[in-house]
Amino acid sequence: MKRLQGRACVVTGGAAGIGEAIVVRLVEEGAHVAVADVDGERAQELAERLSGSDGEVLAGRVDVSVPSEVADFVERAAQAFGRLDGIVNNAGVAIPGSAEDISEADWDRVMSVNLKGVWAGMKYAIPHLRAAGGGSIVNMSSVQALVGFPGWAGYAATKGAILSLTQQAAVEYGPERIRVNCIAPGTIMTPMNQRIFETAPDPDSLIASWNASHALRRFGESAEVAAATAFLLSDDASFVTGTCLRVDGGLTVLGPSGQAT
Ligand SMILES: NC(=O)c1ccc[n+]([C@@H]2O[C@H](COP(=O)([O-])OP(=O)(O)OC[C@H]3O[C@@H](n4cnc5c(N)ncnc54)[C@H](O)[C@@H]3O)[C@@H](O)[C@H]2O)c1
């Protein structure tokens, strides 16, 4: 029996990068998955690619910063699968800028996708998880919730808030057997980071310095974040709630002497 056999989950930002790897992994583990992404075409292509798997896959164009779109999609998924057991609030955008430099428009944008989007996913999934007798929520935070990186004020603020929201909701919904956890990935090579490297003045030295900032001296793979997500959604994590699982190759425990090598 597969670990997530017959479970139904929504994955936001599931058309590319970490989200895509999560969708693939959940389907491999037997889950039915609803892929919500602002890139509806790519989400649809992924659903078609995975058709014929054990788990059913449906896709929709959803902008998570618009709560009514999240509400409609969660409802559609619950109707299609007859239940909902989990949601992975993964969609996010990386908008740089220090506290001084970031524009108000960029601040509002990063807050509304990264933070309001996670809240909306939780708000509209929780009644379905309750109806299923319990469930699991996984929110995508970042190492930026735990340590500071210059130039990412708004993004880091959203990821710290996701960590606090996760802890708060774990306490609030624990009595109803709804577990709420978040993941703090280190650097994962995805389209998000490819875009950062493409626009860097010296991509090779940026890549080398980012590699060196992890104890494992390498970037992570999306599949490694997907494996952690599948664990948190599964009964293997039945006593795990309110935690922030670092999937960061040791980035947050590496001291300055480690970086000298
Ligand atoms: N890549 C990393 O190194 C890294 C590290 C820590 C945390 N994260 C977090 O992991 C998550 C996924 O990152 P990624 O690197 O895979 O990003 P990505 O840009 O490669 O992919 C993000 C996906 O989300 C979708 N998306 C963007 N805005 C959306 C919106 N408003 N509504 C719905 N979908 C939307 C995109 O279309 C895309 O399919 C993000 O929350 C990110 O902050 C990434």
The ligand as a Gaussian input file, in Angstrom:
#p B3LYP/6-31G(d) Opt

LIG

0 1
 N       14.123000      27.781000      -4.804000
 C       14.603000      28.021000      -3.605000
 O       15.836000      28.055000      -3.395000
 C       13.676000      28.256000      -2.447000
 C       14.236000      28.346000      -1.165000
 C       13.403000      28.565000      -0.077000
 C       12.032000      28.664000      -0.270000
 N       11.518000      28.571000      -1.525000
 C       10.064000      28.700000      -1.667000
 O        9.565000      27.557000      -2.331000
 C        8.401000      27.916000      -3.084000
 C        8.582000      27.476000      -4.535000
 O        9.744000      28.119000      -5.051000
 P       10.378000      27.714000      -6.453000
 O       11.833000      27.996000      -6.352000
 O        9.905000      26.376000      -6.888000
 O        9.715000      28.869000      -7.362000
 P        9.481000      28.898000      -8.959000
 O        9.400000      30.346000      -9.317000
 O       10.505000      28.078000      -9.620000
 O        8.045000      28.229000      -9.118000
 C        6.950000      28.834000      -8.467000
 C        5.634000      28.374000      -9.055000
 O        4.614000      29.140000      -8.394000
 C        3.775000      29.731000      -9.378000
 N        3.242000      31.000000      -8.884000
 C        3.890000      32.188000      -8.768000
 N        3.042000      33.130000      -8.346000
 C        1.836000      32.538000      -8.178000
 C        0.565000      32.988000      -7.776000
 N        0.333000      34.279000      -7.488000
 N       -0.452000      32.107000      -7.710000
 C       -0.246000      30.806000      -8.036000
 N        0.926000      30.326000      -8.454000
 C        1.961000      31.174000      -8.517000
 C        4.664000      29.908000     -10.612000
 O        3.891000      30.022000     -11.802000
 C        5.511000      28.646000     -10.552000
 O        4.861000      27.567000     -11.189000
 C        8.248000      29.432000      -2.930000
 O        7.332000      29.698000      -1.889000
 C        9.631000      29.883000      -2.523000
 O        9.626000      31.078000      -1.798000
 C       12.309000      28.374000      -2.626000

